[in-house]
Amino acid sequence: MATSQHPSSRGAAEAVGVLGASIALLAMFAALVGAGLSFRARDEARAAASTQIVTIDVELGDMYVSPSSVDVPGGAELVVRLVNHGSVPHDLKWNGTTGSDLLAPGSSAEVSLGVMTASGEAWCTVPGHKAAGMVLKVNVTSAAPPSGASAHDGGGVVSPSPETAAAVIDPQATPAATWAPYDARLAPAPGGEEHRLTMHATEKVIEVAPGVTQELWTFDDQVPGPTLRGKVGDIFTITLVNDGTLGHSIDLHASKVAWNDEMRTIQPGESLVYQFEAKHSGAFMYHCGTAPTLHHIGNGMFGVIIIDPPELAPVDHEFLLVQSEFYLGPEGRPGDLTKMIGEQWDAVVFNGYWNQYKFAPIRVEPDERVRVWVVDDGPSENSAFHIVGTIFDTVFKEGRYTLQPDETHGGSQVLDLQPAQGGFVEFSFDEAGLYPIVTHKFANVGKGALGLFQAGEIPAADAAG
């Protein structure tokens, strides 16, 4: 016999049926989604598995990458097995961002530079090493960059931003009121036959012209570095401490020591002792010799060591003027090694600052006997040292006198020096006034190689001009 349901019971049953159907549909949808996700994961795994991996052996040295160029199929992952055969730490990074940590000399590593979608470059990111030639060119032989990729994505040339553009010197600018010139006065040789001192290699942002700064690499936070002075036969014992973040060294041209011993590169936190006997007189350059040496010298790591010739005559004043060049990088950054290689200097200066003795003339009196030691620390430009309004009656160049007062009344107008040469001139000023200090290679006078001697009192208007 058929039974009947109460209307409310029938509605409940229908609701249960609908709910069950909905649950079934949700379960089916979840299964489909799960299957879809599973399919997607499977496809991604298949895609990843199909990515070609290209592995190459790369040698890093001072200053090269070998091989310097490789061909890689588009879409392949490039893995490099690196070994550092250089004497200083190196790394290798794609676009300067992706790759290895710094590798100590003799160490090795295996790293991925990523999937190659367009031709580009990897390079050593230690300042100056890329410009010196530490570049690996990667030539992608097939496949185009993904849609929307920029030239930067593929390692192409990107226009410099204001942050990476080179600093520019304003020839009309003047130093701030707090600025002080490099003291050109030269102290006599200290007493004693042995000179012990400690010098610190550092990297420091320093003003090189009014309102223009560069990260200079220095000895004792100054450019030029401290001046050393002694006599023939003296012993110099110098401790070099590397307080910087790069490898540095020191090469004293007044010494006769093995290059691979005292002149070796030391890493941050290390120190070495450099001892030598001064066997010859002269005005000698010293500098950092770490590769690329051009970059370290061009970026400020130089100074002077003076070994007096016997029976050096007394004078009223002694000064030291060191000529050098600046190859400006971005504001507050190291100098541009590419410019250095191309001898494209932005400034030629005395004692590390644009026109500084024009802003702060060197004061003497008329008829006083003056000796100026001059060293051309370069790294690349020569010097024709000249003082407008006087004549040199004594010239000492590269260890010997070329002119001294005698019955011929001979005079010299220029002390000509190539990079790393040095000497001194002696003279006096016959009357009160201003006497310009220049290199007579006049193309460089307008690039910062200008100063003034002030002999005696002069009108304020003249001094201001």
C-alpha positions as CSV (number, residue, x, y, z in Angstrom):
1,M,0.0,0.0,0.0
2,A,1.3,3.3,-1.0
3,T,2.1,5.7,1.8
4,S,1.9,9.5,1.7
5,Q,4.2,12.2,3.0
6,H,3.4,15.3,4.9
7,P,4.1,18.3,2.7
8,S,6.8,19.6,5.1
9,S,8.5,16.2,5.0
10,R,8.5,16.2,1.2
11,G,10.1,19.7,1.1
12,A,12.9,18.5,3.5
13,A,13.6,15.6,1.4
14,E,13.9,17.7,-1.7
15,A,16.2,20.1,0.1
16,V,18.4,17.2,1.1
17,G,18.5,16.1,-2.5
18,V,19.5,19.5,-3.8
19,L,22.2,19.8,-1.1
20,G,23.6,16.4,-2.1
21,A,23.6,17.4,-5.7
22,S,25.4,20.6,-4.9
23,I,28.0,18.8,-2.8
24,A,28.5,16.4,-5.7
25,L,28.9,19.4,-8.1
26,L,31.4,21.0,-5.8
27,A,33.4,17.8,-5.5
28,M,33.4,17.5,-9.3
29,F,34.5,21.1,-9.6
30,A,37.3,20.6,-7.1
31,A,38.4,17.5,-8.9
32,L,38.5,19.5,-12.2
33,V,40.4,22.3,-10.6
34,G,42.8,19.9,-9.0
35,A,43.3,18.2,-12.3
36,G,43.9,21.6,-13.9
37,L,46.5,22.5,-11.3
38,S,48.0,19.1,-11.7
39,F,48.1,19.6,-15.5
40,R,49.7,23.0,-15.0
41,A,52.3,21.8,-12.6
42,R,53.0,18.9,-14.9
43,D,53.4,21.3,-17.9
44,E,55.7,23.6,-15.9
45,A,57.8,20.6,-14.7
46,R,58.0,19.5,-18.3
47,A,59.0,23.0,-19.4
48,A,61.6,23.2,-16.7
49,A,62.9,19.8,-17.6
50,S,63.3,20.8,-21.2
51,T,65.4,23.9,-20.4
52,Q,68.9,23.3,-21.8
53,I,71.8,23.9,-19.5
54,V,75.1,25.0,-21.0
55,T,78.1,24.7,-18.7
56,I,81.4,26.3,-19.5
57,D,84.8,26.7,-17.7
58,V,85.9,30.3,-17.2
59,E,89.2,31.6,-16.0
60,L,89.5,34.9,-14.2
61,G,92.8,36.7,-14.2
62,D,94.5,40.1,-13.9
63,M,92.7,41.7,-16.0
64,Y,91.0,39.2,-18.3
65,V,88.3,36.7,-18.6
66,S,89.0,33.6,-20.6
67,P,87.2,32.8,-22.8
68,S,86.1,36.3,-23.5
69,S,83.2,35.3,-25.6
70,V,80.8,32.3,-25.8
71,D,77.8,31.3,-27.9
72,V,74.7,30.1,-26.1
73,P,71.3,28.9,-27.5
74,G,68.4,31.2,-26.7
75,G,66.5,30.0,-23.7
76,A,69.4,28.0,-22.3
77,E,70.6,28.4,-18.7
78,L,74.3,29.4,-18.6
79,V,76.3,27.8,-15.8
80,V,79.9,28.8,-15.4
81,R,82.7,27.0,-13.5
82,L,85.0,29.8,-12.4
83,V,88.6,29.7,-11.2
84,N,90.5,32.8,-10.1
85,H,94.0,32.6,-11.4
86,G,94.6,36.3,-10.6
87,S,96.5,37.8,-7.7
88,V,93.5,39.7,-6.4
89,P,89.8,38.8,-5.7
90,H,87.5,38.7,-8.7
91,D,83.9,37.9,-9.4
92,L,81.6,37.4,-12.5
93,K,78.1,38.7,-12.6
94,W,75.6,38.8,-15.5
95,N,74.7,42.5,-16.1
96,G,76.8,43.2,-13.0
97,T,74.1,41.7,-10.7
98,T,73.7,37.9,-11.0
99,G,76.6,35.5,-10.5
100,S,79.4,34.7,-8.1
101,D,80.6,36.2,-4.9
102,L,84.2,37.5,-4.8
103,L,86.6,34.7,-5.3
104,A,90.0,34.8,-3.5
105,P,93.1,34.1,-5.6
106,G,93.3,30.4,-6.4
107,S,89.7,29.6,-5.4
108,S,86.8,28.4,-7.6
109,A,83.0,28.2,-7.8
110,E,80.2,27.0,-10.0
111,V,77.3,29.5,-10.4
112,S,74.4,30.1,-12.8
113,L,74.2,33.3,-14.7
114,G,70.5,32.6,-15.5
115,V,68.5,31.8,-18.6
116,M,69.8,33.6,-21.7
117,T,67.1,35.3,-23.7
118,A,69.3,37.9,-25.5
119,S,73.0,38.6,-26.0
120,G,74.7,40.6,-23.3
121,E,77.7,40.6,-20.9
122,A,78.9,39.4,-17.6
123,W,81.8,41.1,-15.9
124,C,83.9,41.5,-12.8
125,T,82.3,44.1,-10.5
126,V,85.4,45.2,-8.7
127,P,85.8,48.9,-9.5
128,G,87.8,49.3,-12.7
129,H,88.1,45.7,-13.6
130,K,85.3,45.7,-16.2
131,A,86.9,48.7,-18.0
132,A,90.3,47.0,-17.8
133,G,88.9,44.1,-19.9
134,M,87.3,41.6,-17.4
135,V,84.2,41.0,-19.6
136,L,82.5,37.8,-20.8
137,K,80.4,38.4,-23.9
138,V,77.5,36.1,-24.3
139,N,76.1,35.7,-27.9
140,V,72.6,34.2,-28.0
141,T,72.4,32.2,-31.2
142,S,68.6,31.8,-31.4
143,A,65.3,32.9,-29.8
144,A,64.2,36.4,-29.3
145,P,63.7,38.2,-25.9
146,P,60.3,37.7,-24.3
147,S,57.6,40.2,-25.4
148,G,58.0,43.5,-23.6
149,A,61.6,42.9,-22.6
150,S,63.8,46.0,-22.6
151,A,67.4,46.4,-23.8
152,H,68.4,46.3,-20.2
153,D,66.8,42.9,-19.7
154,G,69.1,41.5,-22.4
155,G,72.2,43.3,-21.2
156,G,72.1,45.9,-24.0
157,V,73.4,49.5,-23.8
158,V,71.4,51.7,-21.5
159,S,71.6,55.5,-21.5
160,P,73.3,56.7,-18.3
161,S,71.0,58.1,-15.6
162,P,71.9,61.3,-13.8
163,E,73.3,59.0,-11.0
164,T,75.7,57.4,-13.4
165,A,76.7,60.4,-15.6
166,A,80.2,61.7,-15.0
167,A,80.7,64.7,-12.7
168,V,81.4,68.1,-14.4
169,I,83.7,70.8,-13.1
170,D,82.3,74.4,-13.2
171,P,85.4,76.6,-14.0
172,Q,83.6,79.6,-12.5
173,A,82.9,77.9,-9.2
174,T,84.9,78.8,-6.0
175,P,85.5,76.6,-2.9
176,A,83.3,76.8,0.2
177,A,84.4,79.0,3.1
178,T,85.4,75.9,5.0
179,W,87.7,74.6,2.3
180,A,91.5,74.5,3.0
181,P,94.3,73.9,0.5
182,Y,96.8,71.1,0.6
183,D,99.8,72.5,2.4
184,A,102.6,72.8,-0.2
185,R,105.3,73.6,2.4
186,L,108.0,70.9,2.5
187,A,109.5,70.0,5.8
188,P,113.3,69.3,6.0
189,A,114.5,65.7,6.2
190,P,114.1,64.5,9.7
191,G,117.1,63.6,11.8
192,G,118.4,60.1,12.2
193,E,119.3,57.4,9.7
194,E,116.2,55.2,10.0
195,H,112.6,56.3,9.3
196,R,109.8,54.1,10.6
197,L,106.2,55.0,9.7
198,T,102.8,53.4,9.1
199,M,100.7,54.2,6.1
200,H,97.0,53.3,5.6
201,A,95.4,52.4,2.3
202,T,91.8,53.7,2.2
203,E,89.0,54.7,-0.1
204,K,87.4,58.0,0.7
205,V,85.1,60.5,-1.0
206,I,87.1,63.8,-1.4
207,E,86.4,67.1,-3.0
208,V,88.6,67.6,-6.1
209,A,87.2,70.9,-7.4
210,P,84.6,73.3,-6.0
211,G,81.4,71.2,-5.4
212,V,82.8,68.1,-7.1
213,T,83.6,64.9,-5.2
214,Q,85.1,61.6,-6.2
215,E,85.7,58.4,-4.3
216,L,89.5,58.5,-4.3
217,W,91.8,55.6,-3.3
218,T,94.4,57.1,-1.0
219,F,97.3,56.7,1.3
220,D,96.3,58.1,4.7
221,D,93.1,59.7,3.4
222,Q,94.9,62.3,1.3
223,V,95.9,63.0,-2.3
224,P,98.8,63.2,-2.8
225,G,99.8,60.8,0.0
226,P,102.2,61.7,2.8
227,T,105.6,63.0,1.6
228,L,108.6,61.0,2.8
229,R,112.0,62.6,3.0
230,G,115.5,61.4,3.9
231,K,119.2,61.3,2.8
232,V,121.3,58.9,0.8
233,G,122.1,55.9,3.1
234,D,118.9,56.2,5.2
235,I,116.8,53.2,6.0
236,F,113.1,53.4,5.5
237,T,110.8,50.9,7.3
238,I,107.2,51.4,6.1
239,T,104.2,49.4,7.4
240,L,101.3,49.5,4.9
241,V,97.9,48.6,6.4
242,N,95.0,48.0,4.1
243,D,92.0,49.7,5.7
244,G,90.0,49.7,2.4
245,T,87.6,47.4,0.7
246,L,89.9,46.6,-2.3
247,G,93.3,45.0,-2.7
248,H,96.1,47.6,-2.5
249,S,99.9,47.8,-2.5
250,I,102.8,50.3,-2.6
251,D,105.7,50.8,-5.0
252,L,108.4,53.3,-3.8
253,H,110.5,54.3,-6.8
254,A,113.3,55.3,-4.4
255,S,113.8,51.6,-3.5
256,K,115.7,48.7,-5.0
257,V,113.6,45.7,-3.8
258,A,112.0,42.7,-5.4
259,W,108.6,43.5,-7.0
260,N,107.0,40.2,-5.8
261,D,107.9,40.8,-2.1
262,E,107.4,44.3,-0.6
263,M,105.3,45.4,-3.6
264,R,102.8,42.6,-3.4
265,T,99.1,43.3,-3.2
266,I,97.5,42.9,0.3
267,Q,93.8,42.4,0.9
268,P,91.5,44.4,3.2
269,G,92.6,43.9,6.8
270,E,96.1,42.8,5.9
271,S,99.5,44.6,6.3
272,L,103.0,44.3,5.1
273,V,106.4,45.8,6.0
274,Y,108.4,47.4,3.2
275,Q,112.0,48.2,4.1
276,F,114.7,49.6,1.9
277,E,117.9,51.7,1.9
278,A,117.9,54.9,0.0
279,K,120.9,54.5,-2.3
280,H,120.2,57.4,-4.8
281,S,119.1,61.0,-4.5
282,G,116.2,62.4,-6.3
283,A,112.5,63.3,-6.3
284,F,110.7,59.9,-6.6
285,M,107.2,58.9,-7.1
286,Y,105.4,56.2,-5.1
287,H,102.1,54.6,-5.9
288,C,99.8,51.6,-5.6
289,G,100.8,48.9,-8.0
290,T,97.7,46.7,-7.8
291,A,96.1,45.8,-11.1
292,P,94.9,47.7,-12.9
293,T,97.7,50.0,-11.8
294,L,96.5,52.8,-14.1
295,H,93.2,52.9,-12.2
296,H,94.8,53.0,-8.7
297,I,97.2,55.8,-9.7
298,G,94.5,57.7,-11.7
299,N,92.2,57.4,-8.7
300,G,94.7,59.1,-6.3
301,M,97.0,56.4,-4.9
302,F,100.3,58.2,-5.3
303,G,102.8,60.4,-3.4
304,V,106.4,61.5,-3.3
305,I,109.6,60.4,-1.6
306,I,112.5,62.9,-1.6
307,I,116.1,61.8,-1.1
308,D,118.2,64.9,-0.7
309,P,121.3,65.2,-2.9
310,P,124.5,65.7,-0.7
311,E,125.3,69.2,0.4
312,L,121.9,70.6,-0.5
313,A,122.1,74.4,-0.2
314,P,120.0,76.2,2.3
315,V,117.0,78.2,1.1
316,D,114.4,80.4,2.7
317,H,111.4,78.3,1.6
318,E,110.8,74.8,0.2
319,F,107.6,73.7,-1.4
320,L,106.3,70.5,-3.1
321,L,104.0,70.6,-6.1
322,V,102.7,67.2,-7.5
323,Q,101.1,67.3,-10.9
324,S,98.4,64.7,-11.7
325,E,95.2,64.2,-13.6
326,F,91.6,63.5,-12.8
327,Y,89.3,61.3,-15.0
328,L,85.9,62.0,-13.5
329,G,83.4,59.3,-12.8
330,P,79.9,60.0,-11.4
331,E,79.7,62.3,-8.4
332,G,81.1,60.6,-5.3
333,R,82.2,57.5,-7.3
334,P,85.7,56.3,-8.5
335,G,87.4,57.8,-11.5
336,D,86.6,56.4,-15.0
337,L,89.1,53.8,-16.1
338,T,87.9,53.9,-19.7
339,K,88.9,57.6,-19.8
340,M,92.2,56.7,-18.3
341,I,92.9,54.1,-20.9
342,G,92.0,56.7,-23.6
343,E,94.1,59.5,-21.9
344,Q,90.9,61.6,-21.7
345,W,91.5,63.6,-18.6
346,D,89.0,66.1,-17.2
347,A,91.5,68.0,-15.1
348,V,95.2,68.5,-14.6
349,V,96.0,69.8,-11.1
350,F,98.7,70.5,-8.5
351,N,98.5,68.7,-5.2
352,G,95.1,67.1,-5.9
353,Y,92.7,70.0,-6.4
354,W,91.6,72.2,-9.3
355,N,93.3,75.6,-9.3
356,Q,93.8,75.5,-5.6
357,Y,96.8,77.9,-5.3
358,K,94.8,80.4,-7.4
359,F,92.2,80.3,-4.6
360,A,94.9,80.3,-1.9
361,P,98.2,81.8,-3.2
362,I,101.5,80.6,-1.8
363,R,103.0,83.5,0.2
364,V,106.7,84.5,0.1
365,E,108.7,87.8,0.1
366,P,110.6,89.4,-2.7
367,D,114.3,88.4,-2.9
368,E,113.8,85.3,-0.7
369,R,115.4,82.2,-2.0
370,V,112.7,79.6,-3.0
371,R,113.1,75.9,-3.9
372,V,110.1,74.1,-5.5
373,W,110.3,70.4,-5.8
374,V,108.1,69.1,-8.6
375,V,107.0,65.5,-9.4
376,D,104.8,64.5,-12.2
377,D,102.7,61.6,-10.8
378,G,100.5,61.4,-13.9
379,P,99.5,58.8,-14.5
380,S,99.8,59.8,-18.2
381,E,100.3,63.5,-18.9
382,N,103.6,65.3,-19.0
383,S,104.5,68.6,-17.3
384,A,106.3,71.8,-18.5
385,F,106.5,73.4,-15.1
386,H,106.8,77.2,-15.3
387,I,106.4,80.2,-13.1
388,V,105.4,83.4,-14.9
389,G,107.6,86.4,-14.0
390,T,110.8,84.7,-12.8
391,I,113.7,82.6,-14.1
392,F,115.1,79.4,-12.6
393,D,118.9,79.7,-11.9
394,T,119.1,76.2,-10.5
395,V,117.6,73.0,-11.9
396,F,117.9,69.5,-10.5
397,K,116.2,66.8,-12.6
398,E,116.2,63.0,-12.2
399,G,119.1,62.8,-9.8
400,R,121.5,65.5,-11.2
401,Y,121.9,69.2,-11.5
402,T,121.4,70.5,-15.1
403,L,121.9,74.1,-14.1
404,Q,123.6,75.9,-11.3
405,P,124.7,79.6,-10.8
406,D,128.1,80.4,-12.4
407,E,129.8,83.0,-14.5
408,T,127.6,82.1,-17.5
409,H,124.5,83.5,-15.7
410,G,122.4,80.7,-17.3
411,G,118.7,80.6,-16.7
412,S,115.9,78.0,-17.2
413,Q,112.3,78.8,-18.0
414,V,110.8,75.3,-17.7
415,L,111.3,72.0,-15.7
416,D,110.2,69.4,-18.2
417,L,109.0,66.1,-16.7
418,Q,107.4,63.0,-18.1
419,P,105.1,60.9,-15.8
420,A,107.0,59.6,-12.7
421,Q,109.9,62.1,-13.2
422,G,110.8,64.7,-10.6
423,G,113.3,67.3,-9.5
424,F,113.5,70.9,-8.2
425,V,114.1,74.5,-9.3
426,E,115.4,77.5,-7.3
427,F,114.6,81.1,-7.9
428,S,113.6,84.4,-6.3
429,F,111.1,87.2,-7.1
430,D,112.5,90.6,-7.8
431,E,109.5,92.6,-6.8
432,A,106.2,92.3,-5.0
433,G,103.3,90.9,-6.9
434,L,101.5,87.8,-8.2
435,Y,103.4,85.1,-10.1
436,P,101.3,82.4,-11.9
437,I,102.3,78.7,-11.5
438,V,101.4,76.7,-14.6
439,T,102.4,73.9,-16.9
440,H,103.4,75.5,-20.1
441,K,101.4,72.9,-22.0
442,F,98.7,75.6,-22.0
443,A,95.8,73.3,-22.9
444,N,96.0,72.1,-19.3
445,V,96.1,75.5,-17.6
446,G,92.4,75.9,-18.3
447,K,91.8,72.4,-16.9
448,G,93.0,73.2,-13.4
449,A,96.8,73.5,-13.6
450,L,97.0,77.1,-12.3
451,G,98.2,78.6,-9.1
452,L,99.8,81.7,-7.8
453,F,102.8,82.8,-5.8
454,Q,102.3,86.0,-3.9
455,A,105.5,87.9,-3.2
456,G,105.0,90.6,-0.5
457,E,102.0,92.7,0.2
458,I,99.8,93.6,-2.8
459,P,96.6,95.6,-3.2
460,A,93.5,93.7,-2.0
461,A,91.9,94.1,-5.5
462,D,94.9,92.3,-7.1
463,A,94.8,89.5,-4.6
464,A,91.0,89.0,-5.2
465,G,91.5,88.9,-9.0
